[in-house]
Amino acid sequence: MKLNNLKPPPSLDKNRKRLGRGRASGSGKTAGRGNKGYHSRSGSKQRPWFEGGQMPLQRRVPKRGFSNSLFKKEFQIISIAKISKLGLKKIDLSVMIEKKIIRNLNKPVKVLANGNIDKSVEIFANAFSETAIKKIEKNGGKAHII
């Protein structure tokens, strides 16, 4: 068998319908589009969500859920592993910005308990997770909420 001998099966080997090639072809004049209306003109598309002018499904179905985006607090999250890498005794927001752990002072900072800490460190932040406070105080450090 060679590539030049390959042919599609007879069921797939059909000529396409040639539209708009005169009345004798059977699909001349309007070329199977009907007489008038939106779909007889060029540029017409049938969008999958269009329901013929009926109120579409996405507008008929009621909205669900609740979005608290207006009052949501967005924290800058820091792990204990990053703090332990600094090797400092006292860490506050100004040190965090200086070491490029956080980006700005306008958003509150929350310390999470990812990683381990082996030295006593005093940390000043807006919020701490419970396990982060336990890990910090286990080594003789303190977690100060600003």
BELMOMO-V523035 format. One record per pair of residues at least 24 apart in sequence whose C-alpha atoms are under 6 Angstrom apart, sorted by the first residue. I is the first residue (numbers start at 1). J is the second residue. If there is no record, write none. Layout:
# BELMOMO-V523035
i:I j:J
i:I j:J
This chain:
# BELMOMO-V523035
i:75 j:108
i:75 j:109
i:75 j:110
i:76 j:109
i:77 j:110
i:78 j:111
i:79 j:111
i:79 j:112
i:79 j:113
i:79 j:114
i:80 j:113
i:80 j:114
i:80 j:115
i:81 j:115
i:81 j:116
i:84 j:117
i:89 j:121
i:90 j:121
i:90 j:122
i:91 j:123
i:92 j:123
i:92 j:124
